[in-house]
Amino acid sequence: MRRHRAATSSLDTAARHGLPLPMARPIGQSPMQARKSQSLYYLCTYKINKNMLQVQFIREHKELVKERLSVRNFADLGLVDEIVSLDEQRRKIQASSDALAAEANAAAKQIGELMRQGKREEAEAAKAKSSGYKDDIRAFAEQLGELDSALHHALVQLPNLPHSSVPNGVGADDNEVVLQQGDMPSLSEEALPHWELAAKYDIIDFELGVKVAGSGFPVYKGKGARLQRALINFFLDRAQDAGYVEVQPPILINEASGFGTGQLPDKEGQMYHVGIDDLYLIPTAEVPVTNLYRDTIVKEGDFPIKNTAYTPCFRREAGSYGAHVRGLNRLHQFDKAELVQIVHPDQSYAVLEEMSAYVQSLLQALELPYRVLRLCGGDMGFTSALTYDMEVWSAAQQRWLEVSSVSNFETYQSNRLKVRFKGSDGKTQLAHTLNGSALALPRIVASILENNQTDRGVKIPTALLPYTGFEWID
């Protein structure tokens, strides 16, 4: 009953002061979803009325925002208008609340002065006249809370704005091939796909994984397990040589971490959720590593901040069926080495090219033919401003397999995470964040097995010999 009266008071106050009413819970959103959205918001403690960077940009460049979102084929451009409208309502109510608070403070001073002068009757009259201030200010605060929640719910549905170099397109077929390198292996007609090679040499057991956990959880055995470990160590050593500092982060994250890097709420359906503890298994080391810097002001002199991490990764990949996901092509659990950089905004696109070149150097060292794609607007990730995909050639399957994505997020993640630095002018600014796979193991293993198969067995790339301790899988 008390909650009903408070809501009524809030609406009455808006009407009394000629202000727009706050937006109701979005159509189609359940009360539970609304509570979860709000809990995410308050968990991160970034109330919109205390940080208007993103909203201000949308308000001041509304048509540009719509134009860049159209490159993504983003359907709900009306959401941009909704955000601007909600922000206008919020700012009007905030201004009225501030004005009312100033009136209340002035009235309180007047009452105090009258009491000191012994004019008790006048003081009591002034007190009665101002008795509604407190309730009205509380009602304004409730409206602002409702608008903040609605504005937050709308904002988190907007993806990042694509860079001007991102090509138009709706899917993978529209991605731009930037370069292709390496000789395509010529295999005999008897060449086997990697899942048959894995069975032939008893190095990966897919059925045993089904028994233990389910489809998409392979068991690596013997030289298969040693090849996994060799690749992980090779990738980490190369990253360290390139100036990355290795970290070993948690593989479970909380809701705030998932929100900070943009996996939540966008990718919630693809993440494994540990309900009893309200934690998520990580889909990539990008999430915990980038969140190490959440709520921090880093030193400009520390740029570029470079981290690498190996972790197992977990993705539900719901709805993935067919020959194209057979074997190692798509898994629920897989190993990956990740790169994360936090850099000055002026340097982020030069760093993106540097990271792309670094990942290519790994593929060259492994003697794998590859190509680099600039993803089109329709194939980009939700949080990315520009992404390069690296794909290796699978000779036995006669298809390209993605093994890395390298992305610049500009300020999209840092705005959520509040990763900031003080510039030379003394002003606090948002940093730019980037990350990339270097590399994801399953399709690398698939390509090594398929491309290097011979009558004798599978030949290990020269660069891996110090790590495997064997030259052949036979």
N, C-alpha and C positions, 0 to 999 in steps of 0.2 A: 504494500500500500504506500509506503514511504517513497519507493522508487517511482511509483506512478505520479505522486504529487510533485516530485522533483522535476520529472520530465515535463509535466504540465506547466510548472513555473518557468522552466527554460523556454518553452514555446511562447508563453504569455509575454515574457520579457522581450523576446525578439519582435513580437507583434507590436508591443507598446512603444518600442524604439524605432519601428519602421525598418527592421532588418530582415534579410532573407532567412528562411528556416533551414536548419541543417538537413543534410541528405540522410535518408533512411538507409538501413542495411541494404547493400546491393541485391537486386532481384536474383533469385536462384542461389543465394548464399545462405546456408543453414546457420542457425545461431551458434552451433559448435564451430563452424568454419569462421564465423565472424569473431568469436572469442579467440580462436587460434591466431587469426590475422592480427588482432589487437595485442595478444600476448607476445607475438613476434616483435611487434612494434615497440611495446614498452620494455620488453626484455633487452632490446638494443639501446634503449634510453635515448633515442634521437628524435625528440618531438619535432615535428615539422616546423612549428613556430619558433624553434631555436636554431634551425639551420635551413635556410631557404635557397641554398645554392642551386640545386636542381630545379626547384619550382620557379625560381627567379629566371633561370635560363629559358625554361619552357614559356613563361609568361612573356618574356621580351622577344623571343624568337619563335613564336608559335608556328608560323608558316614554314620556316626552315625545318623545324622538328617534324612537321607532317611530311615535308618533301623527302627528308632522309629516311623516315620510317617507311615511306612508300617503296623505297629501294629494297626493303626487307619483305615487301608484300604484306606489311602489317595491316590487317583488315579493319581494326577498330580505331580509325583515326579520330572518331568522335570522342575517344577517351582523352585526347589532348584538350579538346574544348571543355570537357567535364572537369579536368584538372584545373584549368584556368578559372572556370566558374567557381569551383570549390575554394580556390585560393582567394578569389575576390570576396567571397562570403566570409572567409576566415579573417581576412584583413579588415573588413568593415566591422565585424564583431569585435575584433581585437582593439580597433580604434575606439569604438564605443565603450568597451570595457575599461580602457585606459582613461577615457574622459570621465566616466562615471567614478572611477577610483580617485581621480583628481578632485572631483566634486565632493566625494565622501571625506577625503583628507582635509579639504578646505572647511567643510562643515564641522568636522571634529575639532579643528583649531578654533573655529568660531565659538563652539559650545564651551571649550575650555576657557577661552578668554571671557565669555559671559559669566561663567562660574567664578572666575577669579575676581570679577568686578561685583560679585554679589547679586547679579541679575538672574536669580534662579528661575523665575517664571519664563523669562525670555529664553533661557538655556533649555528649559524643559520643552518649550514650544519648538525650538530649533531641533531638539533631539527627536521629537515626535515626527517632525517633517522629514528628517533624514533616516527614519527607521527602516525604510525599504531598501536603502543602499546595499546593505549586506546581502540580502536575499537576491537582489538583482545582479550583484557582482558574482555571486555563487552560480546563478543561472547562466550568466555569460560564460563562466568557466566550464560549465557542463556542455554548453553549445560548442565551445572551442574544442573540447575533448572529442565530441562526436564528429566535428568537421575534420579534426586532425586524423581520426581513425579512417574516415571515408577517403580523405586525400591520400593517406598512406596506402590504403587498399588499391586506389587507382594508380598511384605511382609505381608500385611494385609490378604492375602488369605491363609497364612500358619497357621494351628492350633497349639496349644501347643504340645510339645513333651510328650507322655505318660511316666509315671514312669515305672521303670523296673518290678514292680509287677503287672502291668495291663495285664490281660489275653488277648490272641488273640480271635477274634470273630467278627462277622458282625452285630449282633443285640441283642435284649433283651434276646433271648433264650440262648445266650452264656455267659451271666453274671454269675459270680461265687457267690454261696450262702455261705456267711461267717458264719452266724449263724441264728438260728430260735428259738424264745422264745415265751412262752405263750400257754395256752390251747385253742384249737379251740372250739368255742361254738357249742353246739348241738341244732339246732332249729327244730321246728316241720315242717311238710310239708306245713302248712298254713303260714309259715313265709313270710313276705313281703319285697321287696327291699325298699330302703330308699325313693325313689320318691313316692311310694304308702303310706308309713308311713307318709311322709310329708303332703300328701293330707288328709289322715285319721285324723290327729291331727291338721290340718290347721296351720302348722308352717312355711312352705315354699311354695310360690306360683310361679311356673315356668311360667304359662300362663300370669300372671299379669306382670311379667318382660318382656315377649315378647311384650306386649302392650306398655309398657313404653320405652323400648330400643331395644329389639330383643332377639333372642335365646341366652342363655348363660349368662343372667343377672337376676338371681332369686331375688325375694323379700322375705326377712325373716320377719316373723310375730310372735308376742306374744312370746311364750317360745322359738321359733326358733331364734328370734333376741336376746333374753336374753342368749341363749346358745352360740351364736357367741361372744357376749360381754364377757361372762364368760371365754371362752377359750382364748380370746385375753389377758385378765387380768391375767389369770393363767400362760400363757406362758411368759409374760413380767415379772411377779413377780419371777418366777423360774429363768429367765435369770439374773435378778438383784441379786438374791441370789448367783448365780454362778459367780458373778464378772463382768457382762456386764453392761456398762453404756448405759442407754436408750437415744435415740435421736429420734426426730420427723422430718424427712427430707421432702423436697418437693416431690410431686408425679409426677411432670413434670420435664424433664431433657433436657438439650441442647445437641447438636450433639457431642461436645467434651466429655461430660460425658458418652454418649453411646459408643463412640469410646474407651474411657479409660478402661472400664471394658470388652470390647470385644463384646458387643451386636451389635454394628455397625462396619463394614457393614454386619456382618454375619447374624444377626437376624432382619434386617430392615423390611423384609416382614411380620414378626410376631408382629410388634409393631404398636401401634396406633400413627399416626402422626398428630399433630395440625399444618396444613400447613401454616396458616396465620402468626403464630408466630415462625414457625420452631422449635417446641418443641415436645417431645415424652412423652406419658404416660408411666410410669415405668412398666416393666414386673416383677420386683422384687425390694425390698428395697436394695438389694446388690448394685445396680447401684448408687443411690444417696449417700448411706452411705460410700461406698469405695471411691467415688469421693470427699468426705470431705477432704481427704488427698492428693488429686492431687497437684502436684508441691510443695511438702513439703519435708523437711529433718527433720525427727523425731529423738528424742533422743533415743539412744540404751537403756538407763535406763528405758524408758517408756514401753518397750516390756514386756508382750504382750499387744497391744492395742485392747480392746474388746468393741464392740458396739452391741446393739440390737435395733431393730425398728419394730414397727407394721405399715403396710401400706396396703391399697387396692392395688391390682396388676391387670394389664391389658394385655391380650394377645389375638391376633386375632385368633390364632389356626385355620388358614385357612385349609380347606380340612378335618376337623374332623367330621366324620359322623358315625352312627351305634350305636348298643346297648351298646357298651363298653364306649361310651361318654354320656350316658343318665344321666339325673338328675344332681347330683353334681360331676359326674366323670370327666367332663371337662367343664370349664367355661371361659368366656371372662373376667369377673371381679370376683376376689376372694380376701379374706383376708389372710394375712400371717404375722407371726412374723419371723424375719430374724436375724441371727447371722453373724457378720463380725469380723475377727481378722487380725491384721497386726503384724507380728512376725519376729524374727531373723531367717534367713535361716536355721541355725543349729537346730532349734526347730520345724519347720513347720510340719513334719510328726508325731512327738509326739503330737502336738496340734491337728492334724487331728484326731488321735485316741481318744483324749480327747473330741473333739466336737462330734464324733460319739457316744461315751458313754453317753454324756449329752443328745443328742436327744433320745437315747434309754431309758434313765431314764424318759423322759416325756411319752413315750408310755407305759412304765411299770406302771407309776402313773395312767394313764388312763385305765389300765387293758385291753389293746388291744394286741392280739397276733400279732407278727411282725417278720420280717426277715430282715437281712442286706445283701445287694449285693455289690460286688466289680464289677463295670462296666467294660465290655470288651472294647477293643479299638474302635470297631465299634459303640458302644452305648454311648460313652463319649461326653460331651459337648465340643464345639470348643476350649474353653479357659482352660480347666481343665487338670492337670497332673495326678490326681487320684481322683476318685469319689466313695463314698459309697452312695447307695440308701437305704432308709428305706421304707419298704412296710408293710401295715397292712392288715389283713385278713378280707374280706367282706363276712360274713357268708351267707347272703341271695343271693348274686351274685355268691358265690363260686369262688372268684378270689382275687388275691393280688392287692392292690391299693397303688401306690407310694404316700408317704406323705412328704418325705424329701430327699434332696440331699445335701451331705456334701462334699466339694471339696477343694483340695489344688491346687492353680494356680501357685505356685512357683513364678517366676519373670515375668510371662507372662503379668499379669495386671500391676504390678508395673513398668515394662519397658515402657508401654504405658502411665501410669499415672505419672511417675517420682516420685514415693514414695520411698524415700531414707533415709538412716541413716548413721552416721559416726561410723565406727567400732573402736575397741580399738587401731588399728594401725593408726587411723587418716584418713583412706581412706573412701570415700563415696561409699556406696554399695546400691544395690536394696534390699528392704525388700521382704518378702513373704506375699502373701495375701491368706486368706481362707474365705469361707462363708458356711452357711448351713441354711436350713429351719428348724424353731423350733417353730411352725410347720405351714404348709399350712392347712387351716381350712376345705375346702369342703369335702375331703375324710375322714378326722377325724370325722366330723359330720356324714357322711354317715355310717361309721363303728360303731360309737356309737349307732346310731339309729337301725341299722340292728342287731348288735351283742347283744344288750341289750333289745331287744323286748320281752315282755311277754304278757300273757293274759290280765294283768291289763293295760299295757302301756310300755313305754320305761324308764328303770331305769338309772338315772344319775350316772356316776362314783363317788365314794366317794370323790376323790380329788377335784371335781368341786363343791361340795355342798356349801362350803362357798362363792362361786362366783355366783351360779345360784339362790340360795334362794329357790329352789324347788328340790324334790327328784325324781319326776315322770313327764314325759310328757304323759298326758292321757286326 
